[in-house]
Each structure stands twice: as C-alpha cells, then as structure tokens.
Amino acid sequence: MKNVKKIVVAIALFAATTGFVNAQSKVAHINVTELLQQMPEMITAQAELKKLQETYRADLQGSMTEFQNKATQYQNESTAKSREENEKRALELQEIQKNIEGAEQAALQEMQKKQAELFAPITEKAKAAIEKVAAAQGFDYVLDASQGGGLIVSKGKDLLPEVKVELGF
C-alpha cells in the first residue's frame, strides 16, 4: 500500500511538472522602431513626406515674405495716409496674418493625414511579417523592444534579422 501511495505521488508530481513545463510560453522580442526605420518602404515614405513638407514650407515662407513687405510698405507710407486708411491697412494686415496661420494649421493637418496614409500599410506589412516569423519559430509572444515598449528583460530571441529576411532586405 505504501508503494502504491509513493507511485501515485510520483505520478502526480510528474504530471504537475510536465504541465508546468508545457505551460511555459516561448517569448521573443523585436525592436519594431528599428525594423520600421530600416524598411525600404519607410525610407521612401519619409522622403515623400519631407518633399511635401518642403513644399508647404516654401509656400508659407513666400506668404510671410509678402506679409512683411506689405507691412513695411504700409509702415513707411503711414505718415502720408489718413487715420482711417491706416486703420483699414492694419485690419488688412491682421487678416493676412490670420490667413497665414490658417494655412499653417491646414498644412500641419495635411502632413499628419499623409503620414498616416503612408505609414499604415508599412506597419501592417511589418506586423504580418513578425507574426509569420513568430509562428514559424513557435513563439507564443513577441514583445516590442523599442524604447518605451514595456520590455524589461531582453534575453529572448531577437526576431529582427529573420523579419528583415522575410521582408527581403
């Protein structure tokens, strides 16, 4: 009877140990920010955004130069103009400045919209590649090792090289 109890206890301990080992999940990490920065599509998208930004900057700079020239002209002519004319010109300058500020806000919103439009398919492609590599290697979890990604210990396998191969770079 004692031997049966020992065997039952041994089997129970073996089952518990086996269950604990099987319950452990495989975890890997990848620096998603680094991956995205190295993707050729992201480099192309960033160049396109920079070009758009330069276009907006040139337009706004032209408007500012025009505003400054007009303000200088009105300042120089103010002594020769009537008080009503100077007030009208001041209102005109305020309206021009308001229009420039509106154009700046519109440009900023357009840049944000374009960035979201360009980056969404790139991040989806990276996510799909990460999921594919992780599934192929049997990882249950992949943690983002980017700054602020919540990773405390990064002793697990780094998937960056394999995901880059999967993406073709």
C-alpha positions as CSV (number, residue, x, y, z in Angstrom):
1,M,0.0,0.0,0.0
2,K,2.9,2.3,0.8
3,N,4.4,1.7,-2.6
4,V,1.1,2.5,-4.3
5,K,0.9,5.8,-2.5
6,K,4.5,6.6,-3.5
7,I,3.8,5.7,-7.1
8,V,0.6,7.8,-7.1
9,V,2.5,10.8,-5.5
10,A,5.4,10.3,-8.1
11,I,2.9,10.2,-11.0
12,A,1.1,13.3,-9.6
13,L,4.4,15.2,-9.2
14,F,5.5,14.1,-12.7
15,A,2.2,15.3,-14.2
16,A,2.4,18.6,-12.4
17,T,6.0,19.1,-13.5
18,T,5.1,18.2,-17.1
19,G,2.1,20.5,-17.0
20,F,4.2,23.4,-15.7
21,V,6.8,22.9,-18.4
22,N,4.2,22.7,-21.1
23,A,2.5,25.9,-19.7
24,Q,5.6,27.9,-20.2
25,S,5.3,30.1,-23.3
26,K,8.0,30.9,-25.8
27,V,8.7,34.6,-25.8
28,A,10.8,36.6,-28.3
29,H,11.4,40.3,-28.8
30,I,11.9,42.7,-31.7
31,N,12.7,46.4,-31.9
32,V,9.8,47.4,-34.1
33,T,11.0,51.0,-34.4
34,E,14.4,49.8,-35.7
35,L,12.6,47.4,-38.1
36,L,10.4,50.2,-39.5
37,Q,13.3,52.6,-39.9
38,Q,15.2,50.1,-41.9
39,M,12.3,49.1,-44.2
40,P,12.8,50.5,-47.8
41,E,9.1,51.4,-48.0
42,M,9.5,53.6,-44.8
43,I,12.6,55.3,-46.2
44,T,10.6,56.1,-49.4
45,A,7.6,57.3,-47.4
46,Q,9.8,59.6,-45.2
47,A,11.4,61.1,-48.3
48,E,8.0,61.8,-49.8
49,L,6.8,63.4,-46.5
50,K,10.0,65.5,-46.4
51,K,9.3,66.7,-50.0
52,L,5.7,67.6,-49.1
53,Q,6.9,69.4,-46.0
54,E,9.4,71.5,-48.1
55,T,6.7,72.4,-50.5
56,Y,4.5,73.7,-47.6
57,R,7.4,75.5,-46.0
58,A,8.2,77.3,-49.3
59,D,4.6,78.4,-49.7
60,L,4.4,79.6,-46.2
61,Q,7.7,81.4,-46.4
62,G,6.5,83.2,-49.6
63,S,3.4,84.3,-47.8
64,M,5.4,85.5,-44.8
65,T,7.7,87.5,-47.0
66,E,4.8,89.1,-48.8
67,F,3.2,90.0,-45.5
68,Q,6.4,91.5,-44.2
69,N,6.9,93.5,-47.4
70,K,3.4,94.8,-47.2
71,A,3.8,95.7,-43.5
72,T,7.0,97.6,-44.2
73,Q,5.4,99.4,-47.1
74,Y,2.3,100.4,-45.0
75,Q,4.6,101.5,-42.1
76,N,6.6,103.7,-44.5
77,E,3.5,105.2,-46.0
78,S,1.6,105.6,-42.7
79,T,2.5,109.3,-42.2
80,A,1.2,110.2,-45.7
81,K,-2.1,108.4,-45.2
82,S,-5.2,109.3,-43.2
83,R,-6.0,107.7,-39.9
84,E,-8.9,105.8,-41.5
85,E,-6.7,104.5,-44.3
86,N,-4.1,103.3,-41.7
87,E,-6.7,101.5,-39.7
88,K,-8.0,99.8,-42.8
89,R,-4.5,98.8,-43.7
90,A,-3.9,97.4,-40.2
91,L,-7.1,95.3,-40.5
92,E,-5.9,94.1,-43.8
93,L,-2.5,93.0,-42.3
94,Q,-4.3,91.3,-39.5
95,E,-6.5,89.4,-42.0
96,I,-3.4,88.4,-44.0
97,Q,-1.7,87.1,-40.8
98,K,-4.8,85.2,-39.8
99,N,-4.8,83.6,-43.3
100,I,-1.2,82.6,-42.9
101,E,-1.9,81.0,-39.5
102,G,-4.8,79.1,-41.1
103,A,-2.6,77.9,-43.9
104,E,0.0,76.7,-41.4
105,Q,-2.7,74.7,-39.5
106,A,-4.1,73.2,-42.7
107,A,-0.5,72.2,-43.8
108,L,0.1,70.5,-40.5
109,Q,-3.2,68.6,-40.7
110,E,-2.5,67.6,-44.3
111,M,1.0,66.4,-43.3
112,Q,-0.4,64.3,-40.4
113,K,-3.1,62.8,-42.8
114,K,-0.5,62.0,-45.4
115,Q,1.8,60.4,-42.8
116,A,-1.0,58.2,-41.5
117,E,-1.9,57.2,-45.1
118,L,1.7,56.3,-46.0
119,F,2.7,54.6,-42.8
120,A,-0.4,52.4,-42.2
121,P,0.4,49.8,-45.0
122,I,4.0,49.7,-44.0
123,T,3.2,48.9,-40.3
124,E,0.7,46.3,-41.4
125,K,3.3,44.6,-43.6
126,A,5.8,44.6,-40.7
127,K,3.2,43.2,-38.3
128,A,2.3,40.4,-40.8
129,A,6.0,39.5,-41.2
130,I,6.6,39.4,-37.4
131,E,3.5,37.2,-37.0
132,K,4.7,34.9,-39.7
133,V,8.2,34.5,-38.4
134,A,7.0,34.1,-34.8
135,A,4.5,31.4,-35.9
136,A,7.1,29.6,-37.9
137,Q,9.5,29.5,-35.0
138,G,6.8,28.6,-32.4
139,F,6.8,31.8,-30.4
140,D,3.7,32.5,-28.4
141,Y,4.5,36.1,-27.6
142,V,6.7,38.7,-29.2
143,L,7.5,41.8,-27.2
144,D,8.3,45.2,-28.7
145,A,11.9,46.0,-27.5
146,S,11.6,49.7,-28.7
147,Q,12.2,52.5,-26.2
148,G,9.1,52.6,-24.1
149,G,7.9,49.3,-25.5
150,G,7.5,47.9,-22.0
151,L,10.3,45.4,-22.2
152,I,12.2,44.9,-19.0
153,V,14.5,41.9,-19.9
154,S,15.5,41.1,-23.5
155,K,17.2,37.8,-23.1
156,G,14.8,36.1,-25.5
157,K,15.4,35.6,-29.2
158,D,15.6,38.8,-31.3
159,L,13.5,38.3,-34.5
160,L,14.8,41.4,-36.3
161,P,17.2,39.6,-38.6
162,E,14.7,37.0,-39.6
163,V,11.9,39.5,-40.2
164,K,14.2,41.6,-42.3
165,V,15.0,38.5,-44.4
166,E,11.2,37.8,-44.7
167,L,10.7,41.4,-45.9
168,G,13.6,41.0,-48.4
169,F,16.2,43.4,-47.0
